[in-house]
Amino acid sequence: MSPQPKNIFFSVGEPSGDQHAARLVESLRRLDPSIRMQGFGGQSMQAAGCQIDLDLTQHAVVGLLEVLPKLRQFFAFADQAEEVFQGGDVDAVVLVDFPGFNWHIAKRAKRYDIPVYYYCPPQLWAWGGWRTRKMRRTVDHVLAVLPVEEKYFSAAGIPSTYVGHPFFDAVHQSPLDQQLMGRLKQSRTTNGSLVAVLPGSRDHEVHRNWPMMLESIRRLHQKHPKTKFLVASYRDRQCLWCRDQLTGDDSGLPIEFFVDRTSEVIEVADCAMMVSGSVSLELMARRTPATVVYRVGRFLYTVGRLLVQTKSLTLPNLMSDRSIFPEMVSVGSEEPAIEFLTASIDAMIGDSFYYQSVLRQMDELNALHARPGASDRAAQWITDTLAGKDMDAGTASHADAASDPGRRDKISGAKLADLPHHGIEPASQPVTDRRGDEFRRAA
C-alpha cells in the first residue's frame, strides 16, 4: 500500500512572503508531486499550486496601531486555521514571516501536536528578543535565511538550519521581460541615468513614503534633467495612487510607472531609491546601488528606539560590517528625508568614485551570500523530515552549501539611531556604468 500523501498548511501574510512561499511550493511539488498544500497566502502561492483558503496578504499590517482595529478579524482567521487542524489531516505547518499573527497559528497547531517549521523567521535577533521563549515553545525548527539567524536561534535552543535567502532564487530563476528592458535601455538619453523608485509593497508604506520620493524626484530633475525615473509598484491600486499625486506642474517629469515589473526595473536601473524592505536583497544581487528611507509615526519611532538592537534596518547593511546602502528613518518633518534621498541619488549618479566603491562592496557581499537554491534546500529539508529521515547530519552541509560559516557577519548590538546624510563631493570625470556603458554627468 502506498503511503498517504503528506499535507502541509502554510500561513503567509506579507506580499514578499507570498513570493518566497510560492517558490517553496514549486520546489516541494518537484520533489514530491503527491504532496498537498493549503492554507493562508496570496496569489503567487495559488499560481504555484497551493490551495489558498484565505488571501492573508490583503491584510498585511505593521505596528500596534494598525493591528488593533483588526484584532477580532485576525482571531477569526486563526480560528479558521484551527478548524483545519482539528480535522487531523495536516502533517506540518510552515510559517513565513508575519510573526504577530503566525504566533497564534503556531500555538494552535501545537494543540494538535502538528510540527511547526518557520521559513523566513521573524528578525528576533534585531528586535523583540523577548519573544524567543515563545518561539521555543511553539516552533519545532527554523529554516533560517540569513547566517546570523541560524547562529541566533541555535544559541537560543531552537533547532535551526541555514538554507539561504529565497530572494536570490528570484534573481536566478525568474524570467525577465527582455522586450521591456530593451525599451527602457533605449530610452536612456545621452549623459542620462535610469533611477528605480520602489515606494513599498504595502499600501500604508506607499502612502507615507511616496510623497517624499516624488518631491526628491522633482529636485533631482532640476539638477539632472536627462535622468529618468522608473516607479515600480506591487499592486495596481498603489500605482494609480502614486500617479494621482502628480500635479499639473509635474507634466514635464521624465517618470514612468510599472506594476509587477520590479525585477525588470531594478535590473536596468543604475541606482534606486527605496522603502526599507527585503527587496534590498534583490537590489544587492542585481548590483543596483540604492538609498533607503522608511517613514514612521512618532509613537512607533519612540518604541523602536527602545526595542531595536541593530544599527541598520537594511538587510545588505546587516549582512556586512559596513553601511553599503545609505539609509534614514523619517519621523516628523519630511524635509530631512527629502534632502537625504536627493543627496544620496545625486551622489550615485554624479560621483563615479563613490558609485564604483558601492559596486565593489556589493560584489564582495554577493560572493559570500547571493547564491541560489534556498527554496530547494528548504523543500528538501521539509520532505526529508516528513519522511522520517534524520536531518541533524545534513544541517551543516546545507549551511555550507549556502555560505561559508567561518565568515558569518556579526550584527551590532547598538541601539537604533538617526542615520546620517551621505555627503559626497561630485567627481568631474566620466562615470562607467556597472554594465559597461559610459555616460557623462548631466550638466
DRENDO-1510 file (C-alpha; in Angstrom, 1 decimal, always signed):
<recs>
REC; n; res; u; v; w
REC; 1; MET; +0.0; +0.0; +0.0 .
REC; 2; SER; +1.4; +3.4; -1.0 .
REC; 3; PRO; +1.9; +5.9; +1.8 .
REC; 4; GLN; -0.8; +8.6; +2.3 .
REC; 5; PRO; +0.2; +11.9; +0.6 .
REC; 6; LYS; +1.5; +14.5; +3.0 .
REC; 7; ASN; -0.5; +17.7; +3.6 .
REC; 8; ILE; +1.3; +21.0; +4.6 .
REC; 9; PHE; -0.5; +24.0; +5.9 .
REC; 10; PHE; +1.0; +27.4; +5.0 .
REC; 11; SER; +0.5; +30.7; +6.8 .
REC; 12; VAL; +1.9; +33.6; +4.9 .
REC; 13; GLY; +0.9; +37.3; +5.3 .
REC; 14; GLU; +3.4; +39.5; +3.5 .
REC; 15; PRO; +3.4; +40.2; -0.2 .
REC; 16; SER; +7.1; +39.3; -0.3 .
REC; 17; GLY; +6.5; +36.2; +1.8 .
REC; 18; ASP; +3.8; +35.1; -0.7 .
REC; 19; GLN; +6.5; +35.1; -3.5 .
REC; 20; HIS; +9.0; +33.3; -1.3 .
REC; 21; ALA; +6.5; +30.7; -0.3 .
REC; 22; ALA; +5.4; +30.2; -3.9 .
REC; 23; ARG; +8.9; +29.2; -4.8 .
REC; 24; LEU; +9.0; +26.8; -1.9 .
REC; 25; VAL; +5.7; +25.3; -3.1 .
REC; 26; GLU; +7.1; +24.8; -6.5 .
REC; 27; SER; +10.2; +23.1; -5.1 .
REC; 28; LEU; +8.1; +20.8; -2.9 .
REC; 29; ARG; +5.9; +19.8; -5.8 .
REC; 30; ARG; +9.1; +18.9; -7.9 .
REC; 31; LEU; +10.4; +16.7; -5.0 .
REC; 32; ASP; +7.1; +15.1; -4.3 .
REC; 33; PRO; +4.2; +15.6; -6.8 .
REC; 34; SER; +1.8; +13.9; -4.5 .
REC; 35; ILE; +2.2; +16.4; -1.7 .
REC; 36; ARG; -0.8; +18.5; -0.8 .
REC; 37; MET; -0.6; +22.1; +0.3 .
REC; 38; GLN; -3.2; +24.5; +1.5 .
REC; 39; GLY; -3.5; +27.5; +3.9 .
REC; 40; PHE; -3.2; +31.2; +4.1 .
REC; 41; GLY; -1.2; +33.1; +1.4 .
REC; 42; GLY; -1.6; +35.1; -1.7 .
REC; 43; GLN; -1.9; +34.9; -5.5 .
REC; 44; SER; +1.6; +33.8; -6.1 .
REC; 45; MET; +1.2; +30.7; -3.9 .
REC; 46; GLN; -2.1; +29.9; -5.6 .
REC; 47; ALA; -0.5; +30.1; -9.0 .
REC; 48; ALA; +2.3; +27.7; -7.8 .
REC; 49; GLY; -0.3; +25.1; -6.8 .
REC; 50; CYS; -1.2; +25.8; -3.2 .
REC; 51; GLN; -4.9; +25.8; -2.2 .
REC; 52; ILE; -5.5; +29.2; -0.7 .
REC; 53; ASP; -8.2; +29.2; +1.9 .
REC; 54; LEU; -7.6; +32.9; +2.7 .
REC; 55; ASP; -5.7; +35.6; +0.9 .
REC; 56; LEU; -3.9; +36.8; +4.0 .
REC; 57; THR; -1.6; +39.2; +2.0 .
REC; 58; GLN; -4.6; +41.5; +1.7 .
REC; 59; HIS; -4.5; +42.1; +5.5 .
REC; 60; ALA; -0.8; +42.8; +5.9 .
REC; 61; VAL; -0.2; +45.4; +8.7 .
REC; 62; VAL; +2.7; +46.7; +10.6 .
REC; 63; GLY; +2.8; +48.2; +14.1 .
REC; 64; LEU; +0.4; +48.0; +17.1 .
REC; 65; LEU; -1.8; +51.0; +16.0 .
REC; 66; GLU; -2.5; +49.2; +12.7 .
REC; 67; VAL; -3.1; +45.8; +14.2 .
REC; 68; LEU; -5.6; +46.9; +17.0 .
REC; 69; PRO; -8.5; +47.7; +14.7 .
REC; 70; LYS; -8.2; +44.2; +13.0 .
REC; 71; LEU; -7.6; +42.1; +16.1 .
REC; 72; ARG; -11.0; +40.5; +16.1 .
REC; 73; GLN; -10.6; +39.7; +12.4 .
REC; 74; PHE; -7.2; +38.1; +12.9 .
REC; 75; PHE; -8.5; +35.9; +15.7 .
REC; 76; ALA; -11.3; +34.8; +13.4 .
REC; 77; PHE; -8.6; +33.8; +10.8 .
REC; 78; ALA; -6.7; +31.8; +13.5 .
REC; 79; ASP; -10.0; +30.1; +14.4 .
REC; 80; GLN; -10.4; +29.2; +10.7 .
REC; 81; ALA; -6.9; +27.6; +10.7 .
REC; 82; GLU; -7.7; +25.7; +13.9 .
REC; 83; GLU; -10.7; +24.1; +12.3 .
REC; 84; VAL; -8.4; +22.7; +9.6 .
REC; 85; PHE; -6.0; +21.4; +12.3 .
REC; 86; GLN; -8.9; +19.7; +14.2 .
REC; 87; GLY; -9.6; +17.6; +11.1 .
REC; 88; GLY; -6.3; +15.7; +11.7 .
REC; 89; ASP; -5.3; +15.9; +8.1 .
REC; 90; VAL; -2.3; +18.3; +8.4 .
REC; 91; ASP; +1.2; +16.8; +8.7 .
REC; 92; ALA; +3.1; +20.0; +9.1 .
REC; 93; VAL; +2.6; +23.8; +9.4 .
REC; 94; VAL; +5.0; +26.1; +7.5 .
REC; 95; LEU; +5.1; +29.7; +8.6 .
REC; 96; VAL; +6.6; +32.6; +6.6 .
REC; 97; ASP; +7.4; +35.8; +8.4 .
REC; 98; PHE; +4.3; +37.8; +9.7 .
REC; 99; PRO; +5.0; +36.9; +13.3 .
REC; 100; GLY; +2.3; +38.8; +15.1 .
REC; 101; PHE; -0.3; +36.6; +13.5 .
REC; 102; ASN; +1.7; +33.5; +13.0 .
REC; 103; TRP; +2.4; +33.0; +16.7 .
REC; 104; HIS; -1.2; +32.2; +17.1 .
REC; 105; ILE; -1.1; +29.8; +14.2 .
REC; 106; ALA; +1.9; +28.0; +15.7 .
REC; 107; LYS; +0.2; +27.9; +19.2 .
REC; 108; ARG; -2.9; +26.4; +17.8 .
REC; 109; ALA; -1.0; +23.9; +15.7 .
REC; 110; LYS; +0.8; +22.6; +18.8 .
REC; 111; ARG; -2.5; +21.9; +20.5 .
REC; 112; TYR; -2.8; +19.1; +17.9 .
REC; 113; ASP; +0.8; +18.0; +18.0 .
REC; 114; ILE; +1.4; +19.3; +14.5 .
REC; 115; PRO; +5.1; +20.1; +13.8 .
REC; 116; VAL; +5.7; +23.8; +13.0 .
REC; 117; TYR; +8.5; +25.0; +10.8 .
REC; 118; TYR; +9.4; +28.7; +10.4 .
REC; 119; TYR; +10.8; +29.7; +7.0 .
REC; 120; CYS; +11.9; +33.3; +6.7 .
REC; 121; PRO; +11.6; +33.7; +10.5 .
REC; 122; PRO; +11.0; +37.0; +12.3 .
REC; 123; GLN; +14.1; +39.0; +13.0 .
REC; 124; LEU; +14.2; +38.5; +16.7 .
REC; 125; TRP; +18.0; +39.0; +16.6 .
REC; 126; ALA; +17.3; +42.6; +15.5 .
REC; 127; TRP; +14.4; +43.4; +17.9 .
REC; 128; GLY; +11.9; +41.7; +20.0 .
REC; 129; GLY; +14.3; +39.2; +21.6 .
REC; 130; TRP; +11.9; +38.6; +24.5 .
REC; 131; ARG; +9.7; +36.6; +22.0 .
REC; 132; THR; +12.4; +33.9; +21.7 .
REC; 133; ARG; +10.9; +32.0; +24.6 .
REC; 134; LYS; +7.5; +32.0; +22.8 .
REC; 135; MET; +9.2; +30.7; +19.6 .
REC; 136; ARG; +11.0; +28.0; +21.5 .
REC; 137; ARG; +7.6; +26.7; +22.8 .
REC; 138; THR; +5.7; +26.8; +19.5 .
REC; 139; VAL; +8.2; +26.2; +16.7 .
REC; 140; ASP; +10.0; +22.9; +16.1 .
REC; 141; HIS; +12.6; +24.1; +13.6 .
REC; 142; VAL; +13.7; +27.3; +11.9 .
REC; 143; LEU; +14.7; +27.4; +8.3 .
REC; 144; ALA; +17.0; +30.4; +8.5 .
REC; 145; VAL; +17.6; +32.6; +5.5 .
REC; 146; LEU; +20.4; +34.7; +7.0 .
REC; 147; PRO; +23.6; +33.3; +8.6 .
REC; 148; VAL; +23.0; +35.4; +11.7 .
REC; 149; GLU; +19.6; +33.8; +12.2 .
REC; 150; GLU; +20.9; +30.2; +12.4 .
REC; 151; LYS; +23.5; +31.3; +14.9 .
REC; 152; TYR; +21.0; +33.3; +17.0 .
REC; 153; PHE; +18.2; +30.7; +17.1 .
REC; 154; SER; +20.6; +27.8; +17.7 .
REC; 155; ALA; +22.1; +29.6; +20.6 .
REC; 156; ALA; +18.6; +30.2; +22.0 .
REC; 157; GLY; +17.9; +26.5; +21.9 .
REC; 158; ILE; +15.7; +26.5; +18.8 .
REC; 159; PRO; +16.8; +23.9; +16.2 .
REC; 160; SER; +17.8; +25.8; +13.0 .
REC; 161; THR; +19.2; +25.2; +9.5 .
REC; 162; TYR; +20.6; +27.9; +7.3 .
REC; 163; VAL; +19.2; +27.4; +3.8 .
REC; 164; GLY; +20.0; +30.8; +2.2 .
REC; 165; HIS; +17.6; +33.6; +1.2 .
REC; 166; PRO; +14.9; +32.9; -1.4 .
REC; 167; PHE; +15.3; +36.4; -2.9 .
REC; 168; PHE; +18.4; +35.1; -4.6 .
REC; 169; ASP; +16.3; +32.3; -6.1 .
REC; 170; ALA; +14.1; +35.0; -7.6 .
REC; 171; VAL; +17.0; +36.7; -9.2 .
REC; 172; HIS; +18.3; +33.4; -10.6 .
REC; 173; GLN; +15.1; +31.8; -11.7 .
REC; 174; SER; +12.6; +34.5; -12.6 .
REC; 175; PRO; +12.4; +35.2; -16.3 .
REC; 176; LEU; +12.6; +38.9; -17.1 .
REC; 177; ASP; +10.7; +40.8; -19.8 .
REC; 178; GLN; +13.5; +41.3; -22.2 .
REC; 179; GLN; +11.4; +43.4; -24.6 .
REC; 180; LEU; +10.6; +45.8; -21.7 .
REC; 181; MET; +14.2; +46.0; -20.6 .
REC; 182; GLY; +15.3; +46.7; -24.1 .
REC; 183; ARG; +12.9; +49.5; -24.4 .
REC; 184; LEU; +13.9; +51.1; -21.1 .
REC; 185; LYS; +17.6; +50.9; -22.0 .
REC; 186; GLN; +16.9; +52.6; -25.3 .
REC; 187; SER; +15.0; +55.3; -23.5 .
REC; 188; ARG; +18.2; +56.3; -21.7 .
REC; 189; THR; +19.3; +59.6; -23.0 .
REC; 190; THR; +22.9; +60.6; -23.7 .
REC; 191; ASN; +24.5; +61.5; -20.4 .
REC; 192; GLY; +21.4; +60.4; -18.6 .
REC; 193; SER; +20.7; +57.8; -15.9 .
REC; 194; LEU; +17.9; +55.4; -15.0 .
REC; 195; VAL; +16.7; +55.6; -11.4 .
REC; 196; ALA; +14.4; +52.9; -9.9 .
REC; 197; VAL; +11.9; +54.2; -7.4 .
REC; 198; LEU; +10.4; +51.5; -5.1 .
REC; 199; PRO; +7.8; +53.0; -2.8 .
REC; 200; GLY; +7.0; +49.8; -0.9 .
REC; 201; SER; +4.7; +46.8; -1.1 .
REC; 202; ARG; +2.1; +47.7; +1.5 .
REC; 203; ASP; -0.5; +50.4; +1.0 .
REC; 204; HIS; +0.4; +52.4; +4.1 .
REC; 205; GLU; +4.1; +52.3; +3.2 .
REC; 206; VAL; +3.3; +53.8; -0.2 .
REC; 207; HIS; +1.1; +56.5; +1.2 .
REC; 208; ARG; +3.8; +57.5; +3.8 .
REC; 209; ASN; +6.9; +57.4; +1.6 .
REC; 210; TRP; +5.9; +58.2; -2.0 .
REC; 211; PRO; +5.2; +62.0; -1.3 .
REC; 212; MET; +8.8; +62.3; -0.1 .
REC; 213; MET; +10.1; +60.4; -3.0 .
REC; 214; LEU; +8.1; +62.4; -5.5 .
REC; 215; GLU; +9.5; +65.7; -4.1 .
REC; 216; SER; +13.0; +64.3; -4.3 .
REC; 217; ILE; +12.4; +63.3; -7.9 .
REC; 218; ARG; +11.3; +66.9; -8.6 .
REC; 219; ARG; +14.5; +68.3; -7.1 .
REC; 220; LEU; +16.7; +65.7; -8.9 .
REC; 221; HIS; +15.1; +66.6; -12.2 .
REC; 222; GLN; +16.2; +70.2; -11.8 .
REC; 223; LYS; +19.8; +69.1; -11.3 .
REC; 224; HIS; +19.8; +66.1; -13.7 .
REC; 225; PRO; +17.2; +66.8; -16.4 .
REC; 226; LYS; +18.3; +63.9; -18.5 .
REC; 227; THR; +17.8; +61.3; -15.7 .
REC; 228; LYS; +14.6; +59.1; -16.0 .
REC; 229; PHE; +12.7; +57.7; -13.0 .
REC; 230; LEU; +11.1; +54.3; -13.1 .
REC; 231; VAL; +8.5; +53.7; -10.4 .
REC; 232; ALA; +7.7; +50.0; -9.6 .
REC; 233; SER; +4.5; +49.3; -7.7 .
REC; 234; TYR; +3.3; +46.0; -6.3 .
REC; 235; ARG; -0.4; +46.4; -7.0 .
REC; 236; ASP; -2.5; +48.4; -9.5 .
REC; 237; ARG; -4.2; +50.5; -6.8 .
REC; 238; GLN; -0.8; +51.6; -5.5 .
REC; 239; CYS; +0.4; +52.6; -8.9 .
REC; 240; LEU; -2.8; +54.6; -9.5 .
REC; 241; TRP; -2.5; +56.3; -6.2 .
REC; 242; CYS; +1.1; +57.3; -6.9 .
REC; 243; ARG; +0.1; +58.7; -10.3 .
REC; 244; ASP; -2.7; +60.7; -8.8 .
REC; 245; GLN; -0.3; +62.6; -6.5 .
REC; 246; LEU; +1.3; +64.2; -9.6 .
REC; 247; THR; +0.2; +67.8; -10.2 .
REC; 248; GLY; +0.0; +69.8; -13.4 .
REC; 249; ASP; +3.4; +71.2; -12.7 .
REC; 250; ASP; +4.8; +67.6; -12.9 .
REC; 251; SER; +3.8; +67.1; -16.6 .
REC; 252; GLY; +7.4; +67.5; -17.7 .
REC; 253; LEU; +8.9; +65.0; -15.2 .
REC; 254; PRO; +10.6; +62.1; -17.0 .
REC; 255; ILE; +8.8; +59.5; -14.9 .
REC; 256; GLU; +7.2; +56.1; -15.9 .
REC; 257; PHE; +5.0; +53.8; -13.7 .
REC; 258; PHE; +5.0; +50.0; -13.7 .
REC; 259; VAL; +3.1; +47.2; -11.9 .
REC; 260; ASP; +4.6; +43.8; -11.2 .
REC; 261; ARG; +7.8; +44.7; -13.1 .
REC; 262; THR; +10.0; +45.4; -10.1 .
REC; 263; SER; +12.7; +43.0; -11.2 .
REC; 264; GLU; +13.0; +44.4; -14.7 .
REC; 265; VAL; +13.1; +48.0; -13.3 .
REC; 266; ILE; +15.9; +47.0; -10.8 .
REC; 267; GLU; +17.9; +45.2; -13.5 .
REC; 268; VAL; +18.0; +48.1; -15.9 .
REC; 269; ALA; +18.4; +50.9; -13.3 .
REC; 270; ASP; +21.7; +52.5; -12.5 .
REC; 271; CYS; +20.6; +53.1; -8.9 .
REC; 272; ALA; +17.5; +53.3; -6.8 .
REC; 273; MET; +15.6; +55.0; -4.0 .
REC; 274; MET; +13.6; +52.5; -2.0 .
REC; 275; VAL; +11.5; +52.0; +1.1 .
REC; 276; SER; +13.2; +49.6; +3.6 .
REC; 277; GLY; +12.3; +46.0; +2.9 .
REC; 278; SER; +13.6; +42.6; +1.8 .
REC; 279; VAL; +13.7; +43.8; -1.8 .
REC; 280; SER; +17.0; +45.3; -0.8 .
REC; 281; LEU; +18.5; +41.8; -1.3 .
REC; 282; GLU; +17.3; +41.8; -4.9 .
REC; 283; LEU; +19.0; +45.2; -5.4 .
REC; 284; MET; +22.1; +43.7; -3.9 .
REC; 285; ALA; +22.1; +40.6; -6.2 .
REC; 286; ARG; +21.4; +42.7; -9.3 .
REC; 287; ARG; +24.2; +45.1; -8.4 .
REC; 288; THR; +21.9; +48.2; -8.2 .
REC; 289; PRO; +23.1; +50.6; -5.5 .
REC; 290; ALA; +20.2; +52.1; -3.5 .
REC; 291; THR; +19.4; +54.7; -0.9 .
REC; 292; VAL; +16.8; +53.6; +1.7 .
REC; 293; VAL; +14.2; +55.5; +3.6 .
REC; 294; TYR; +11.4; +54.5; +5.9 .
REC; 295; ARG; +8.8; +56.9; +7.4 .
REC; 296; VAL; +7.2; +56.1; +10.7 .
REC; 297; GLY; +5.0; +57.9; +13.2 .
REC; 298; ARG; +6.4; +59.4; +16.4 .
REC; 299; PHE; +4.9; +56.7; +18.6 .
REC; 300; LEU; +6.4; +53.8; +16.6 .
REC; 301; TYR; +9.7; +55.6; +16.3 .
REC; 302; THR; +9.9; +56.1; +20.1 .
REC; 303; VAL; +9.2; +52.5; +20.7 .
REC; 304; GLY; +11.6; +51.4; +18.0 .
REC; 305; ARG; +14.5; +53.3; +19.6 .
REC; 306; LEU; +13.9; +51.3; +22.8 .
REC; 307; LEU; +13.5; +47.9; +21.2 .
REC; 308; VAL; +15.6; +47.7; +18.0 .
REC; 309; GLN; +19.0; +46.3; +18.7 .
REC; 310; THR; +20.7; +46.8; +15.4 .
REC; 311; LYS; +22.5; +49.7; +13.8 .
REC; 312; SER; +20.6; +49.3; +10.5 .
REC; 313; LEU; +17.2; +48.4; +9.0 .
REC; 314; THR; +18.6; +47.3; +5.6 .
REC; 315; LEU; +19.5; +43.6; +5.1 .
REC; 316; PRO; +22.6; +44.2; +3.0 .
REC; 317; ASN; +24.0; +46.5; +5.6 .
REC; 318; LEU; +23.2; +44.0; +8.4 .
REC; 319; MET; +25.0; +41.3; +6.4 .
REC; 320; SER; +28.0; +43.5; +6.1 .
REC; 321; ASP; +30.2; +45.3; +8.5 .
REC; 322; ARG; +29.7; +48.5; +6.5 .
REC; 323; SER; +26.8; +50.7; +5.6 .
REC; 324; ILE; +26.7; +49.9; +1.9 .
REC; 325; PHE; +23.2; +51.4; +1.3 .
REC; 326; PRO; +22.7; +54.8; +2.9 .
REC; 327; GLU; +19.6; +54.8; +4.9 .
REC; 328; MET; +17.4; +57.0; +7.0 .
REC; 329; VAL; +14.4; +56.7; +9.3 .
REC; 330; SER; +12.0; +59.6; +8.7 .
REC; 331; VAL; +9.9; +60.9; +11.6 .
REC; 332; GLY; +8.2; +64.3; +11.9 .
REC; 333; SER; +9.1; +66.8; +9.1 .
REC; 334; GLU; +9.5; +65.2; +5.7 .
REC; 335; GLU; +12.2; +67.7; +4.7 .
REC; 336; PRO; +15.3; +65.9; +6.1 .
REC; 337; ALA; +14.3; +62.7; +4.4 .
REC; 338; ILE; +13.7; +64.5; +1.1 .
REC; 339; GLU; +17.1; +66.1; +1.3 .
REC; 340; PHE; +18.7; +62.8; +2.2 .
REC; 341; LEU; +17.1; +61.0; -0.8 .
REC; 342; THR; +18.1; +63.8; -3.1 .
REC; 343; ALA; +21.7; +64.0; -1.9 .
REC; 344; SER; +22.2; +60.2; -2.0 .
REC; 345; ILE; +20.9; +59.7; -5.5 .
REC; 346; ASP; +22.8; +62.8; -6.7 .
REC; 347; ALA; +26.0; +61.2; -5.4 .
REC; 348; MET; +25.2; +57.9; -7.1 .
REC; 349; ILE; +24.6; +59.3; -10.5 .
REC; 350; GLY; +27.2; +62.1; -10.2 .
REC; 351; ASP; +30.2; +60.7; -8.5 .
REC; 352; SER; +32.0; +57.8; -10.3 .
REC; 353; PHE; +34.4; +57.1; -7.4 .
REC; 354; TYR; +31.6; +56.7; -4.9 .
REC; 355; TYR; +29.4; +54.7; -7.3 .
REC; 356; GLN; +32.2; +52.2; -8.1 .
REC; 357; SER; +33.1; +51.8; -4.4 .
REC; 358; VAL; +29.5; +50.8; -3.7 .
REC; 359; LEU; +29.6; +48.3; -6.5 .
REC; 360; ARG; +32.8; +46.7; -5.2 .
REC; 361; GLN; +31.3; +46.3; -1.7 .
REC; 362; MET; +28.1; +44.8; -3.2 .
REC; 363; ASP; +30.3; +42.3; -5.2 .
REC; 364; GLU; +32.1; +41.2; -2.1 .
REC; 365; LEU; +28.8; +40.7; -0.3 .
REC; 366; ASN; +27.3; +38.8; -3.2 .
REC; 367; ALA; +30.3; +36.5; -3.4 .
REC; 368; LEU; +29.5; +35.5; +0.2 .
REC; 369; HIS; +25.8; +35.2; +0.3 .
REC; 370; ALA; +24.0; +35.7; -3.1 .
REC; 371; ARG; +23.8; +32.0; -4.0 .
REC; 372; PRO; +20.5; +30.5; -5.4 .
REC; 373; GLY; +19.0; +27.3; -4.1 .
REC; 374; ALA; +17.3; +28.4; -0.9 .
REC; 375; SER; +13.9; +27.2; -1.9 .
REC; 376; ASP; +15.2; +23.7; -3.0 .
REC; 377; ARG; +17.2; +23.3; +0.2 .
REC; 378; ALA; +14.2; +24.2; +2.4 .
REC; 379; ALA; +12.0; +21.9; +0.4 .
REC; 380; GLN; +14.5; +19.0; +0.7 .
REC; 381; TRP; +14.7; +19.5; +4.5 .
REC; 382; ILE; +10.9; +19.5; +4.8 .
REC; 383; THR; +10.3; +16.4; +2.6 .
REC; 384; ASP; +13.1; +14.5; +4.3 .
REC; 385; THR; +11.8; +15.4; +7.8 .
REC; 386; LEU; +8.2; +14.4; +6.9 .
REC; 387; ALA; +9.6; +11.1; +5.5 .
REC; 388; GLY; +11.2; +10.5; +8.9 .
REC; 389; LYS; +14.9; +11.0; +7.9 .
REC; 390; ASP; +17.4; +12.3; +10.4 .
REC; 391; MET; +18.3; +15.8; +9.3 .
REC; 392; ASP; +20.8; +16.6; +12.1 .
REC; 393; ALA; +23.7; +15.3; +9.9 .
REC; 394; GLY; +22.5; +17.3; +7.0 .
REC; 395; THR; +22.3; +20.6; +8.7 .
REC; 396; ALA; +25.9; +21.5; +8.3 .
REC; 397; SER; +26.1; +20.6; +4.7 .
REC; 398; HIS; +23.0; +22.7; +3.9 .
REC; 399; ALA; +24.6; +25.7; +5.6 .
REC; 400; ASP; +27.9; +25.1; +3.9 .
REC; 401; ALA; +26.3; +25.0; +0.5 .
REC; 402; ALA; +24.7; +28.3; +1.0 .
REC; 403; SER; +27.6; +30.2; +2.7 .
REC; 404; ASP; +30.9; +29.8; +4.5 .
REC; 405; PRO; +30.1; +29.6; +8.2 .
REC; 406; GLY; +33.6; +30.8; +9.1 .
REC; 407; ARG; +32.9; +34.2; +7.5 .
REC; 408; ARG; +29.5; +34.9; +9.0 .
REC; 409; ASP; +28.8; +38.5; +9.7 .
REC; 410; LYS; +28.2; +39.8; +13.2 .
REC; 411; ILE; +25.3; +42.1; +14.0 .
REC; 412; SER; +26.0; +45.1; +16.1 .
REC; 413; GLY; +24.1; +45.4; +19.3 .
REC; 414; ALA; +23.9; +49.2; +19.1 .
REC; 415; LYS; +20.6; +50.9; +19.6 .
REC; 416; LEU; +18.8; +52.4; +16.6 .
REC; 417; ALA; +19.9; +56.0; +16.0 .
REC; 418; ASP; +19.3; +58.7; +13.4 .
REC; 419; LEU; +21.1; +57.7; +10.3 .
REC; 420; PRO; +23.3; +60.5; +8.9 .
REC; 421; HIS; +23.2; +62.0; +5.4 .
REC; 422; HIS; +25.7; +60.7; +2.9 .
REC; 423; GLY; +27.7; +63.7; +1.9 .
REC; 424; ILE; +29.9; +63.1; -1.2 .
REC; 425; GLU; +31.8; +65.6; -3.3 .
REC; 426; PRO; +30.9; +65.1; -7.0 .
REC; 427; ALA; +33.5; +63.9; -9.5 .
REC; 428; SER; +34.2; +65.6; -12.8 .
REC; 429; GLN; +35.3; +62.8; -15.0 .
REC; 430; PRO; +33.2; +60.3; -16.9 .
REC; 431; VAL; +31.3; +57.6; -15.0 .
REC; 432; THR; +31.4; +54.0; -16.1 .
REC; 433; ASP; +28.2; +52.1; -15.7 .
REC; 434; ARG; +28.3; +48.7; -13.9 .
REC; 435; ARG; +27.2; +47.1; -17.2 .
REC; 436; GLY; +29.9; +48.7; -19.2 .
REC; 437; ASP; +28.1; +51.7; -20.7 .
REC; 438; GLU; +29.8; +55.0; -20.4 .
REC; 439; PHE; +27.8; +58.1; -19.6 .
REC; 440; ARG; +28.9; +61.6; -18.5 .
REC; 441; ARG; +27.4; +63.7; -15.7 .
REC; 442; ALA; +24.4; +65.6; -16.7 .
REC; 443; ALA; +25.2; +69.3; -16.8 .
</recs>
